[in-house]
Amino acid sequence: MSEILKGKPVAEAIKERCIAKMKDLADRSITPTLALFRVGEKQDDLSYEKGIGKCFDEIGIAIRRYVFDIDTDPEELYRAIKDANDDENIHGILVFRPLPKHFDEEKVKALISPQKDVDGCNDLSLAGIFMNKDLGFAPCTAQAVMEILHHYRIETSGKKAVVLGRSLVIGKPVSMLLLNEDATVTVCHSRTKEIETAASGADILVCATGKTNSIGPSYFNEHQTVIDVGIGFDPIRNKLCGDVIFEEAAGFVQAITPVPGGVGSVTTAVLASHVIEAALKR
Amino acid sequence: MSEILKGKPVAEAIKERCIAKMKDLADRSITPTLALFRVGEKQDDLSYEKGIGKCFDEIGIAIRRYVFDIDTDPEELYRAIKDANDDENIHGILVFRPLPKHFDEEKVKALISPQKDVDGCNDLSLAGIFMNKDLGFAPCTAQAVMEILHHYRIETSGKKAVVLGRSLVIGKPVSMLLLNEDATVTVCHSRTKEIETAASGADILVCATGKTNSIGPSYFNEHQTVIDVGIGFDPIRNKLCGDVIFEEAAGFVQAITPVPGGVGSVTTAVLASHVIEAALKR
């Protein structure tokens, strides 16, 4: 039976480290604070916001919510982000994306100052990941993958890591994070031929294709660690699921993250750790 | 016998495209101009400078040389770069590196404005490569690899590309450029295990290890295109050579770049094309 790499203990360990750092901040009379920008009332955003609220409460991180109607003049959002950049009592800025179409998302990402870009969407934050240089923060989900590997002491150095997906939110940054930790990294995508051959040769397989329930036995080997970044909905079984057909992997591979309860449950704790780091760097 | 992918015809084709664009610039009374910064009299720098001079003369690109003694106060260099940033008659800036140790190379790279960073060393230039976004220019050598592949119509989409080396000058950017053109990319490095197995499975093998004459038959297959980015000196045979043991590859693989006369001979033409692009964007 495969080891199930649950996210919860990883998140708990991150939160404990966060709480330990809160003392330093309290000594300096700093309350770490996230400015959270939401446009509209999308269900995904609301449940992520709820998760952040719960996690941040436990640690003692403050949240300032900026909520805009879906038909708000984009300039209002841009101005509010600029104000949050300038406000020294705000340490991190998170804007829920995707934004409605009349907002210029590229502009929004560029507006957030890299020091406060706690979800690593800014060009300079991503440049830092690429260059392995401390310019900003990694996207939280990409870093959550690394946190899981670290927590469960899964060696990356010299290991073959195959990443399925090349998005700027997951695929590319997680590839660079793995490379920075000395894995031999292969990036596969929709144009890759013989993708199963590549995947099944991996020691660590990171699945971020966005295609629900699409990755089956031909992608696996029995010594493999499978990290499933996908999150989708299976209408037949009426439940959340990942990119991986969990039942077909779970008895076979060495270790696998579940969905839900895997990568997704670590992301919010990573976000918290970024807000605290940003506050400590002030 | 392998096809020898000579750099010269690639460079000539790039130069022709440059010359075609000079007319547009002449119509706007613009002389594309490179500011070239050299500290000391290193042989490598001098011969690169000579090559640039010859190539740029042919096209009609002007060069302003800024030469500093090796014991110059670094502030003088920094100030001169800032002035070149502000000078609207200068379109590209190139600083020969590595600089002597008392210069802050990170600072120098950050000083050059991305619009003028024609050798892609700035954080934002590299972020552009990573994000596949038009933020600046690619490092010339990394792009020279792609120019060779394009010129000789070597398909990248869906092909397995293996890059040996993960430096910020070659390995990482060329990996991203290949990924942006739909190759399935594996990045190998000093910690990679079974590197020959990975390399010999590649359709396109890019060698940028910096280890002269180190890549032999176990890295190859007969359908492979080998791009040798290395440049070193073989003291026994008293001649320049690459990372690849050329004699052992040349009869076996599908196609290979020679050293000298391969990638290196394309780099200067790529630099010229960047200066012209920068001038056109003004």
Chai-1 contact restraints between the chains, C-beta under 6 A:
chainA,res_idxA,chainB,res_idxB,connection_type,confidence,min_distance_angstrom,max_distance_angstrom,comment,restraint_id
A,D123,B,A127,contact,1.0,0.0,6.0,A-B,restraint_1
A,L126,B,A127,contact,1.0,0.0,6.0,A-B,restraint_2
A,L126,B,F130,contact,1.0,0.0,6.0,A-B,restraint_3
A,L126,B,M131,contact,1.0,0.0,6.0,A-B,restraint_4
A,A127,B,D123,contact,1.0,0.0,6.0,A-B,restraint_5
A,A127,B,L126,contact,1.0,0.0,6.0,A-B,restraint_6
A,A127,B,A127,contact,1.0,0.0,6.0,A-B,restraint_7
A,F130,B,L126,contact,1.0,0.0,6.0,A-B,restraint_8
A,F130,B,F130,contact,1.0,0.0,6.0,A-B,restraint_9
A,M131,B,L168,contact,1.0,0.0,6.0,A-B,restraint_10
A,S157,B,R191,contact,1.0,0.0,6.0,A-B,restraint_11
A,G158,B,R191,contact,1.0,0.0,6.0,A-B,restraint_12
A,G158,B,K193,contact,1.0,0.0,6.0,A-B,restraint_13
A,L168,B,M131,contact,1.0,0.0,6.0,A-B,restraint_14
A,L179,B,V187,contact,1.0,0.0,6.0,A-B,restraint_15
A,D182,B,R191,contact,1.0,0.0,6.0,A-B,restraint_16
A,T184,B,C188,contact,1.0,0.0,6.0,A-B,restraint_17
A,T184,B,T192,contact,1.0,0.0,6.0,A-B,restraint_18
A,V185,B,V187,contact,1.0,0.0,6.0,A-B,restraint_19
A,T186,B,T186,contact,1.0,0.0,6.0,A-B,restraint_20
A,V187,B,L179,contact,1.0,0.0,6.0,A-B,restraint_21
A,V187,B,V185,contact,1.0,0.0,6.0,A-B,restraint_22
A,C188,B,T184,contact,1.0,0.0,6.0,A-B,restraint_23
A,R191,B,S157,contact,1.0,0.0,6.0,A-B,restraint_24
A,R191,B,G158,contact,1.0,0.0,6.0,A-B,restraint_25
A,R191,B,D182,contact,1.0,0.0,6.0,A-B,restraint_26
A,T192,B,T184,contact,1.0,0.0,6.0,A-B,restraint_27
A,K193,B,G158,contact,1.0,0.0,6.0,A-B,restraint_28
